[in-house]
Amino acid sequence: MALLDWDMFLERVERNEALALELAHDLLLTLDERIEALAYAISLGEFKAIERNAHSLRGLIAPYGGLELLDLLKLIEEQARALVLECSALPLEISGMGIALKRELTEKVDSIEKSLAQKSEAANLQFTGDERSFI
């Protein structure tokens, strides 16, 4: 199950790879905290906090794809709004999907950064110091 749709995400940022990488790094830094906040709210049965955290997490993840995770978060948000939560295993399921999304995103970011570094190195090799111009 792929949770990351990088091509769709690139389209959303108008194919700006630098911006995409910056936003991906931001997601990687905050995803665990957001998932933990939702899991904690679920464990307390705090419906307003569950609704707020599920909505916030959906907004954070939506640009990257992950429709299955987004559907689950929407269900949680709707159930919390109705003051009903039907599954106690939800935090584990969300956590597992979050881990998978982070893994996919990390692999993609690493691959792009490696490719950019190789392109930069190749451009530097073409640069001649004496002429100060590109060949």
PAMI-820915 format. One record per residue: residue number from 1; x, y, z of N, C-alpha, C in turn. Coordinates in steps of 0.1 Angstrom, whole numbers, plus 5000, padded with zeros to 4 digits. Example, Ala and Ser with C-alpha at 12.3 -4.5 7.8 and 13.67 -1.06 7.14 Angstrom:
% PAMI-820915
(1,(5132,4943,5078),(5123,4955,5078),(5132,4967,5078))
(2,(5128,4978,5071),(5137,4989,5071),(5129,5000,5079))
This chain:
% PAMI-820915
(1,(5008,4988,5000),(5000,5000,5000),(5009,5012,5000))
(2,(5008,5020,4990),(5016,5033,4989),(5007,5044,4995))
(3,(5014,5051,5004),(5007,5062,5011),(5011,5076,5005))
(4,(5022,5076,4997),(5027,5088,4992),(5025,5089,4977))
(5,(5019,5100,4972),(5018,5102,4958),(5026,5115,4955))
(6,(5039,5112,4953),(5049,5123,4951),(5045,5132,4938))
(7,(5041,5125,4928),(5038,5132,4915),(5027,5142,4918))
(8,(5016,5138,4925),(5005,5147,4928),(5010,5158,4937))
(9,(5019,5155,4946),(5024,5165,4955),(5032,5176,4948))
(10,(5040,5171,4938),(5048,5180,4930),(5039,5189,4922))
(11,(5028,5184,4917),(5019,5192,4909),(5013,5203,4918))
(12,(5010,5200,4931),(5004,5209,4940),(5014,5221,4943))
(13,(5027,5218,4942),(5037,5229,4945),(5043,5233,4932))
(14,(5036,5232,4921),(5039,5236,4908),(5053,5231,4903))
(15,(5056,5219,4907),(5068,5212,4903),(5081,5218,4908))
(16,(5079,5226,4919),(5090,5232,4926),(5096,5222,4935))
(17,(5107,5216,4931),(5113,5205,4939),(5119,5210,4952))
(18,(5125,5221,4952),(5131,5227,4964),(5120,5229,4975))
(19,(5109,5235,4970),(5097,5237,4980),(5092,5224,4984))
(20,(5091,5214,4975),(5085,5201,4979),(5094,5195,4989))
(21,(5107,5196,4988),(5117,5190,4998),(5115,5197,5011))
(22,(5114,5210,5011),(5113,5217,5023),(5100,5213,5031))
(23,(5089,5212,5024),(5076,5208,5030),(5077,5194,5035))
(24,(5083,5185,5027),(5085,5171,5031),(5093,5170,5044))
(25,(5103,5178,5045),(5111,5178,5058),(5103,5183,5069))
(26,(5094,5193,5067),(5085,5198,5077),(5076,5187,5082))
(27,(5070,5180,5072),(5061,5169,5076),(5068,5158,5084))
(28,(5080,5155,5080),(5088,5144,5087),(5090,5149,5101))
(29,(5092,5162,5104),(5095,5167,5117),(5083,5167,5126))
(30,(5071,5169,5120),(5059,5170,5129),(5049,5159,5129))
(31,(5051,5149,5120),(5041,5138,5119),(5040,5130,5131))
(32,(5051,5126,5137),(5050,5118,5150),(5042,5125,5161))
(33,(5045,5138,5162),(5039,5146,5173),(5024,5147,5171))
(34,(5020,5149,5158),(5005,5150,5155),(4998,5136,5157))
(35,(5005,5125,5153),(4999,5112,5155),(4997,5109,5170))
(36,(5008,5112,5178),(5007,5110,5192),(4996,5118,5199))
(37,(4994,5131,5194),(4984,5139,5200),(4970,5133,5197))
(38,(4968,5128,5185),(4955,5121,5182),(4953,5109,5190))
(39,(4964,5100,5191),(4963,5088,5199),(4960,5091,5213))
(40,(4966,5101,5219),(4964,5105,5233),(4949,5109,5235))
(41,(4944,5118,5226),(4930,5122,5227),(4921,5110,5226))
(42,(4924,5101,5217),(4915,5089,5216),(4916,5081,5229))
(43,(4928,5080,5235),(4929,5072,5247),(4921,5078,5259))
(44,(4920,5092,5259),(4912,5099,5269),(4897,5100,5266))
(45,(4894,5097,5253),(4880,5098,5249),(4875,5112,5248))
(46,(4884,5121,5246),(4881,5136,5245),(4877,5139,5230))
(47,(4864,5139,5228),(4859,5139,5214),(4863,5152,5207))
(48,(4862,5164,5214),(4866,5176,5207),(4881,5176,5203))
(49,(4889,5171,5212),(4904,5170,5209),(4906,5160,5198))
(50,(4898,5149,5198),(4900,5139,5187),(4896,5145,5174))
(51,(4885,5152,5173),(4880,5158,5161),(4890,5168,5156))
(52,(4895,5177,5165),(4905,5187,5161),(4918,5181,5156))
(53,(4923,5171,5164),(4936,5165,5160),(4935,5157,5147))
(54,(4923,5150,5145),(4921,5143,5132),(4921,5152,5121))
(55,(4913,5163,5122),(4912,5173,5112),(4926,5179,5108))
(56,(4933,5183,5119),(4946,5189,5117),(4956,5179,5110))
(57,(4956,5167,5114),(4964,5157,5107),(4960,5154,5093))
(58,(4947,5154,5090),(4943,5153,5076),(4948,5165,5068))
(59,(4947,5177,5073),(4952,5188,5066),(4967,5188,5063))
(60,(4975,5182,5073),(4989,5181,5071),(4993,5171,5061))
(61,(4985,5160,5060),(4989,5148,5051),(4983,5150,5037))
(62,(4972,5156,5036),(4964,5157,5024),(4972,5160,5011))
(63,(4981,5170,5012),(4989,5173,4999),(4998,5161,4994))
(64,(5001,5151,5003),(5010,5141,4999),(5003,5128,4994))
(65,(4990,5128,4994),(4982,5116,4989),(4978,5108,5001))
(66,(4981,5096,5002),(4977,5087,5013),(4962,5086,5015))
(67,(4955,5083,5005),(4940,5083,5006),(4934,5074,5016))
(68,(4941,5063,5018),(4936,5053,5028),(4937,5060,5042))
(69,(4948,5066,5045),(4950,5072,5058),(4941,5084,5059))
(70,(4939,5092,5049),(4930,5103,5049),(4915,5099,5051))
(71,(4911,5088,5045),(4898,5083,5048),(4896,5078,5062))
(72,(4906,5072,5068),(4905,5068,5082),(4904,5080,5091))
(73,(4912,5090,5088),(4912,5102,5096),(4898,5110,5095))
(74,(4893,5110,5083),(4880,5116,5081),(4869,5108,5089))
(75,(4870,5095,5089),(4860,5087,5097),(4862,5090,5112))
(76,(4874,5091,5117),(4876,5094,5131),(4870,5108,5134))
(77,(4873,5117,5125),(4868,5131,5127),(4853,5131,5128))
(78,(4847,5124,5118),(4832,5124,5118),(4826,5117,5130))
(79,(4832,5106,5134),(4828,5099,5146),(4829,5107,5159))
(80,(4840,5114,5160),(4842,5123,5171),(4832,5134,5172))
(81,(4829,5140,5160),(4819,5150,5159),(4805,5145,5164))
(82,(4802,5132,5161),(4790,5126,5165),(4791,5120,5180))
(83,(4802,5122,5186),(4805,5117,5200),(4804,5102,5201))
(84,(4809,5096,5191),(4810,5081,5190),(4824,5077,5184))
(85,(4831,5068,5190),(4843,5063,5184),(4842,5048,5185))
(86,(4842,5041,5174),(4839,5027,5173),(4850,5017,5174))
(87,(4862,5022,5174),(4873,5012,5173),(4885,5017,5182))
(88,(4888,5009,5192),(4899,5012,5201),(4913,5010,5195))
(89,(4914,5002,5184),(4926,4999,5177),(4931,5010,5167))
(90,(4922,5021,5166),(4926,5031,5157),(4939,5038,5159))
(91,(4944,5040,5171),(4957,5046,5172),(4968,5038,5167))
(92,(4967,5025,5168),(4977,5016,5162),(4977,5016,5147))
(93,(4965,5016,5142),(4964,5016,5127),(4969,5029,5121))
(94,(4966,5040,5128),(4971,5053,5123),(4986,5054,5125))
(95,(4991,5049,5136),(5005,5050,5138),(5012,5041,5128))
(96,(5007,5030,5124),(5013,5021,5114),(5014,5028,5101))
(97,(5003,5035,5097),(5002,5042,5084),(5011,5054,5085))
(98,(5012,5060,5096),(5022,5072,5097),(5036,5067,5095))
(99,(5040,5056,5101),(5053,5051,5100),(5056,5047,5085))
(100,(5046,5041,5078),(5048,5038,5064),(5049,5051,5056))
(101,(5041,5061,5059),(5042,5073,5051),(5056,5080,5053))
(102,(5060,5080,5066),(5074,5086,5069),(5085,5078,5061))
(103,(5084,5065,5061),(5094,5057,5054),(5094,5060,5039))
(104,(5082,5060,5033),(5081,5064,5019),(5086,5078,5016))
(105,(5082,5087,5024),(5087,5101,5022),(5102,5102,5024))
(106,(5107,5096,5034),(5122,5096,5037),(5129,5091,5025))
(107,(5125,5079,5019),(5131,5073,5008),(5131,5083,4996))
(108,(5119,5089,4994),(5118,5098,4982),(5127,5110,4984))
(109,(5127,5116,4996),(5135,5128,4998),(5150,5125,4997))
(110,(5154,5113,5003),(5168,5109,5001),(5172,5107,4987))
(111,(5163,5101,4979),(5166,5099,4965),(5167,5112,4957))
(112,(5158,5121,4960),(5159,5134,4953),(5171,5142,4957))
(113,(5174,5142,4970),(5186,5150,4974),(5199,5144,4969))
(114,(5199,5130,4967),(5211,5124,4962),(5212,5128,4947))
(115,(5201,5128,4940),(5201,5132,4926),(5205,5146,4924))
(116,(5200,5155,4932),(5204,5169,4931),(5219,5171,4934))
(117,(5224,5164,4944),(5239,5165,4947),(5247,5160,4936))
(118,(5243,5149,4929),(5250,5144,4917),(5250,5154,4906))
(119,(5238,5161,4904),(5237,5171,4893),(5246,5183,4896))
(120,(5246,5187,4909),(5255,5198,4913),(5269,5195,4911))
(121,(5273,5182,4915),(5287,5178,4914),(5291,5178,4899))
(122,(5282,5173,4890),(5285,5172,4876),(5287,5187,4870))
(123,(5278,5196,4875),(5279,5210,4870),(5292,5216,4875))
(124,(5297,5213,4887),(5309,5218,4892),(5321,5213,4884))
(125,(5320,5200,4880),(5331,5194,4872),(5333,5201,4859))
(126,(5322,5206,4853),(5322,5213,4840),(5327,5227,4841))
(127,(5327,5233,4853),(5331,5246,4855),(5347,5247,4855))
(128,(5352,5256,4847),(5367,5258,4847),(5370,5270,4855))
(129,(5379,5269,4864),(5383,5280,4873),(5390,5291,4866))
(130,(5398,5288,4856),(5406,5298,4848),(5396,5307,4840))
(131,(5387,5301,4833),(5378,5309,4824),(5366,5314,4831))
(132,(5363,5309,4843),(5351,5313,4851),(5338,5312,4842))
(133,(5337,5302,4834),(5325,5300,4826),(5322,5285,4826))
(134,(5310,5282,4822),(5306,5268,4820),(5309,5264,4806))
(135,(5313,5252,4805),(5317,5246,4792),(5304,5241,4785))
